[in-house]
């Protein structure tokens, strides 16, 4: 089973540039309405413009744009170099929430907000 995690974004192009820089990865798919990044053999990060999900949801669900900027998802990525990943995210325009620090659950992790208000964490297992 392959897992796709999809974040709803205001500006697909801007979010693609942000995640390309933060992840140091090129997108594996970039078409109108969807950008994808391969985060491993079985995980894909998708970026879908708000307009795309509006069409999917129809008018019976509150407009997701009403939550713009409100943290409503967290992308927590374990990596071998979380310090560098966090620095890249900040340089690409993320807003730091918490610098790299040991966490109670056995990880070192740093937290930021991406340009759409999603929480982005880079972490590693403490040795």
KEVEXDO-786319 format. One line per field, with one value per residue: residue number from 1; residue in three letters; x, y, z of N, C-alpha, C in turn. Coordinates in steps of 0.1 Angstrom, whole numbers, padded with zeros to 4 digits, always signed. Atoms other than C-alpha are relative to their C-alpha. Layout:
N
num <- [NUM/...] .
residuo <- [ALA/...] .
n_X <- [X/...] .
n_Y <- [Y/...] .
n_Z <- [Z/...] .
ca_X <- [X/...] .
ca_Y <- [Y/...] .
ca_Z <- [Z/...] .
c_X <- [X/...] .
c_Y <- [Y/...] .
c_Z <- [Z/...] .
***
This chain:
127
num <- [1/2/3/4/5/6/7/8/9/10/11/12/13/14/15/16/17/18/19/20/21/22/23/24/25/26/27/28/29/30/31/32/33/34/35/36/37/38/39/40/41/42/43/44/45/46/47/48/49/50/51/52/53/54/55/56/57/58/59/60/61/62/63/64/65/66/67/68/69/70/71/72/73/74/75/76/77/78/79/80/81/82/83/84/85/86/87/88/89/90/91/92/93/94/95/96/97/98/99/100/101/102/103/104/105/106/107/108/109/110/111/112/113/114/115/116/117/118/119/120/121/122/123/124/125/126/127] .
residuo <- [UNK/UNK/UNK/UNK/UNK/UNK/UNK/UNK/UNK/UNK/UNK/UNK/UNK/UNK/UNK/UNK/UNK/UNK/UNK/UNK/UNK/UNK/UNK/UNK/UNK/UNK/UNK/UNK/UNK/UNK/UNK/UNK/UNK/UNK/UNK/UNK/UNK/UNK/UNK/UNK/UNK/UNK/UNK/UNK/UNK/UNK/UNK/UNK/UNK/UNK/UNK/UNK/UNK/UNK/UNK/UNK/UNK/UNK/UNK/UNK/UNK/UNK/UNK/UNK/UNK/UNK/UNK/UNK/UNK/UNK/UNK/UNK/UNK/UNK/UNK/UNK/UNK/UNK/UNK/UNK/UNK/UNK/UNK/UNK/UNK/UNK/UNK/UNK/UNK/UNK/UNK/UNK/UNK/UNK/UNK/UNK/UNK/UNK/UNK/UNK/UNK/UNK/UNK/UNK/UNK/UNK/UNK/UNK/UNK/UNK/UNK/UNK/UNK/UNK/UNK/UNK/UNK/UNK/UNK/UNK/UNK/UNK/UNK/UNK/UNK/UNK/UNK] .
n_X <- [+0008/-0007/+0007/+0000/+0004/+0003/+0003/+0007/-0008/+0005/-0007/-0007/-0014/-0008/-0002/-0009/-0013/-0003/-0003/-0012/-0011/-0001/-0003/-0011/+0005/+0009/+0013/+0002/+0012/+0004/+0010/+0010/+0009/-0007/-0014/-0004/-0014/-0002/-0007/-0005/+0006/+0015/+0007/+0000/+0006/+0007/+0005/+0012/+0006/+0014/+0010/+0002/+0007/+0013/+0008/+0002/+0009/+0013/+0005/+0006/-0011/-0006/-0011/-0013/-0008/+0003/-0010/-0013/-0009/+0003/-0006/+0010/-0007/-0014/-0008/-0011/-0009/-0013/-0010/-0013/-0006/+0011/-0004/-0001/+0014/+0007/-0006/+0005/+0014/+0000/-0005/+0010/+0011/+0008/-0001/-0004/+0008/-0008/-0013/-0004/-0002/+0004/+0014/+0003/+0003/-0013/-0005/-0004/+0009/+0003/+0013/+0003/+0012/-0002/+0007/+0015/+0003/-0001/-0011/-0011/-0010/-0011/-0004/-0008/+0000/-0012/-0009] .
n_Y <- [-0012/-0012/-0010/-0013/-0011/-0012/-0012/-0010/-0012/-0012/-0003/+0012/-0003/-0004/+0012/+0009/-0005/+0001/+0014/+0004/-0005/+0006/+0015/+0002/+0010/-0005/+0007/+0012/-0004/-0014/-0003/-0008/+0006/+0010/+0002/+0011/+0002/+0014/+0000/+0014/+0009/+0002/-0013/-0011/-0013/-0007/-0014/-0003/-0013/-0001/+0001/+0014/+0007/-0006/+0008/+0013/+0000/-0006/-0011/+0004/-0001/-0014/-0003/+0002/-0012/-0007/+0004/-0004/-0005/+0007/+0014/+0011/+0012/+0000/+0009/+0003/+0008/+0005/-0002/+0001/-0013/-0009/-0014/-0006/-0001/-0011/-0012/-0002/-0005/-0014/-0008/-0001/-0008/+0005/-0008/+0009/+0002/+0006/+0004/+0014/+0003/+0013/+0001/+0010/+0013/+0006/-0006/-0014/-0005/-0015/-0002/-0012/-0001/-0002/-0012/+0001/+0002/+0014/+0002/+0008/+0004/+0009/+0007/+0012/+0008/-0003/+0012] .
n_Z <- [+0000/+0000/-0008/+0005/-0010/+0009/-0006/+0008/+0000/+0007/+0012/+0003/+0005/-0012/-0009/+0006/-0002/-0014/-0004/+0008/-0007/-0014/+0000/+0009/+0009/+0010/+0000/+0010/+0009/-0001/+0011/-0006/-0010/-0009/+0000/-0009/-0004/-0005/-0013/-0002/+0010/-0002/-0005/+0009/-0005/+0011/-0002/+0008/-0002/-0006/+0010/+0003/-0010/+0000/+0010/-0006/-0012/+0003/-0008/-0013/-0010/-0001/+0010/-0007/+0000/-0012/-0010/+0005/-0011/-0013/+0001/+0000/+0003/-0003/+0007/-0009/+0008/-0006/+0010/-0005/-0002/-0003/-0002/+0013/+0006/-0006/+0005/+0014/+0000/-0005/+0011/+0011/-0004/-0011/-0013/-0011/-0012/-0011/+0005/-0002/-0015/-0004/-0003/-0009/+0007/+0004/+0013/+0001/+0010/+0001/+0006/+0007/+0008/+0014/+0004/-0001/-0014/-0005/-0009/+0006/-0009/+0004/-0012/+0000/-0013/-0008/-0002] .
ca_X <- [+0000/+0013/+0004/-0004/-0005/-0021/-0019/-0043/-0024/-0032/-0006/+0005/+0036/+0048/+0042/+0060/+0090/+0089/+0088/+0114/+0138/+0129/+0131/+0159/+0139/+0124/+0087/+0079/+0047/+0038/+0006/-0022/-0040/-0013/+0023/+0039/+0071/+0083/+0093/+0103/+0092/+0057/+0050/+0041/+0035/+0009/+0001/-0034/-0047/-0077/-0097/-0092/-0105/-0134/-0146/-0142/-0161/-0189/-0210/-0221/-0188/-0174/-0150/-0115/-0101/-0118/-0091/-0062/-0033/-0048/-0026/-0047/-0021/+0014/+0040/+0065/+0095/+0123/+0155/+0192/+0199/+0170/+0191/+0199/+0163/+0150/+0175/+0164/+0127/+0134/+0155/+0126/+0102/+0089/+0082/+0100/+0078/+0104/+0142/+0159/+0157/+0154/+0118/+0102/+0094/+0131/+0135/+0154/+0129/+0124/+0091/+0080/+0050/+0050/+0036/+0001/+0002/+0008/+0031/+0064/+0087/+0121/+0133/+0157/+0158/+0181/+0211] .
ca_Y <- [+0000/+0034/+0064/+0098/+0128/+0158/+0193/+0220/+0251/+0286/+0289/+0256/+0272/+0289/+0258/+0237/+0260/+0260/+0222/+0217/+0239/+0226/+0189/+0194/+0173/+0180/+0172/+0138/+0153/+0189/+0194/+0219/+0209/+0186/+0185/+0154/+0147/+0111/+0108/+0072/+0041/+0041/+0078/+0107/+0143/+0160/+0197/+0205/+0240/+0250/+0253/+0217/+0205/+0229/+0211/+0178/+0188/+0208/+0233/+0211/+0214/+0247/+0263/+0251/+0285/+0298/+0279/+0295/+0301/+0281/+0251/+0221/+0195/+0185/+0169/+0152/+0139/+0117/+0124/+0118/+0155/+0174/+0205/+0211/+0204/+0228/+0255/+0250/+0254/+0286/+0299/+0291/+0311/+0289/+0306/+0289/+0276/+0257/+0253/+0219/+0204/+0170/+0159/+0137/+0109/+0103/+0125/+0157/+0178/+0214/+0228/+0255/+0267/+0264/+0293/+0279/+0274/+0237/+0226/+0211/+0192/+0176/+0151/+0123/+0095/+0104/+0081] .
ca_Z <- [+0000/-0009/+0013/-0001/+0023/+0006/+0019/+0007/-0004/-0015/-0042/-0058/-0075/-0043/-0022/-0047/-0046/-0008/-0004/-0032/-0012/+0023/+0013/-0012/-0036/-0070/-0074/-0091/-0105/-0112/-0132/-0127/-0096/-0080/-0071/-0056/-0038/-0032/+0005/+0002/-0016/-0001/+0009/-0013/-0002/-0024/-0027/-0039/-0045/-0024/-0056/-0063/-0030/-0032/-0064/-0046/-0015/-0032/-0014/+0015/+0034/+0048/+0024/+0034/+0025/+0057/+0077/+0057/+0080/+0108/+0116/+0107/+0098/+0108/+0086/+0109/+0090/+0105/+0087/+0091/+0090/+0107/+0115/+0079/+0068/+0093/+0082/+0046/+0055/+0074/+0045/+0021/+0042/+0070/+0104/+0133/+0161/+0181/+0175/+0174/+0209/+0226/+0229/+0256/+0231/+0223/+0192/+0185/+0166/+0153/+0143/+0119/+0099/+0062/+0041/+0043/+0081/+0082/+0110/+0096/+0118/+0111/+0136/+0143/+0169/+0197/+0201] .
c_X <- [+0009/-0008/+0003/-0005/-0001/-0003/-0007/+0008/-0006/+0005/+0009/+0015/+0009/+0002/+0010/+0015/+0005/+0004/+0012/+0013/+0001/+0004/+0012/-0003/-0008/-0014/+0001/-0011/-0003/-0009/-0010/-0009/+0007/+0015/+0003/+0015/+0001/+0009/+0005/-0007/-0015/-0007/+0002/-0007/-0006/-0003/-0011/-0005/-0013/-0011/-0003/-0008/-0014/-0009/-0003/-0011/-0014/-0004/-0006/+0009/+0005/+0012/+0013/+0009/-0003/+0010/+0014/+0008/-0002/+0007/-0010/+0006/+0015/+0007/+0013/+0009/+0013/+0010/+0014/+0007/-0011/+0005/+0001/-0014/-0007/+0005/-0005/-0014/+0000/+0005/-0010/-0012/-0009/+0002/+0003/-0009/+0009/+0014/+0002/+0002/-0004/-0015/-0002/-0001/+0012/+0005/+0006/-0009/+0000/-0013/-0001/-0014/+0004/-0008/-0015/-0005/+0000/+0013/+0010/+0010/+0010/+0006/+0010/-0001/+0013/+0008/+0003] .
c_Y <- [+0012/+0011/+0014/+0010/+0012/+0012/+0010/+0013/+0011/+0002/-0012/+0003/+0004/-0011/-0010/+0005/-0001/-0014/-0005/+0005/-0006/-0015/-0003/-0011/+0007/-0007/-0012/+0002/+0015/+0003/+0010/-0008/-0010/+0001/-0011/-0001/-0015/+0001/-0013/-0009/-0001/+0013/+0011/+0012/+0007/+0014/+0003/+0014/-0001/-0002/-0014/-0008/+0006/-0007/-0014/+0000/+0006/+0010/-0005/+0000/+0014/+0001/-0001/+0012/+0008/-0004/+0004/+0006/-0006/-0014/-0011/-0013/+0001/-0011/-0002/-0010/-0004/+0000/-0002/+0013/+0011/+0014/+0007/+0002/+0012/+0014/+0003/+0005/+0014/+0009/+0002/+0007/-0005/+0009/-0010/+0000/-0004/-0004/-0015/-0002/-0015/+0000/-0012/-0014/-0006/+0005/+0013/+0005/+0015/+0001/+0014/+0000/+0002/+0012/-0001/-0003/-0014/-0001/-0010/-0003/-0009/-0005/-0012/-0007/+0003/-0013/-0001] .
c_Z <- [+0000/+0006/-0007/+0010/-0008/+0009/-0009/+0001/-0008/-0014/-0003/-0004/+0012/+0010/-0006/+0001/+0015/+0003/-0008/+0008/+0014/+0000/-0009/-0010/-0012/+0000/-0010/-0009/+0003/-0012/+0007/+0009/+0009/-0002/+0010/+0002/+0005/+0013/+0004/-0010/+0001/+0005/-0011/+0007/-0012/+0004/-0009/+0002/+0006/-0010/-0003/+0010/+0001/-0010/+0005/+0010/-0004/+0010/+0014/+0012/+0001/-0009/+0008/+0000/+0013/+0011/-0005/+0011/+0013/+0000/+0002/-0004/+0004/-0009/+0008/-0007/+0008/-0011/+0007/+0003/+0003/+0001/-0014/-0007/+0006/-0004/-0014/+0000/+0005/-0011/-0011/+0004/+0011/+0013/+0011/+0012/+0012/-0006/+0003/+0015/+0002/+0004/+0010/-0006/-0006/-0014/+0003/-0011/+0000/-0008/-0006/-0006/-0014/-0005/+0001/+0014/+0004/+0008/-0007/+0010/-0006/+0012/-0003/+0013/+0007/+0003/+0015] .
***
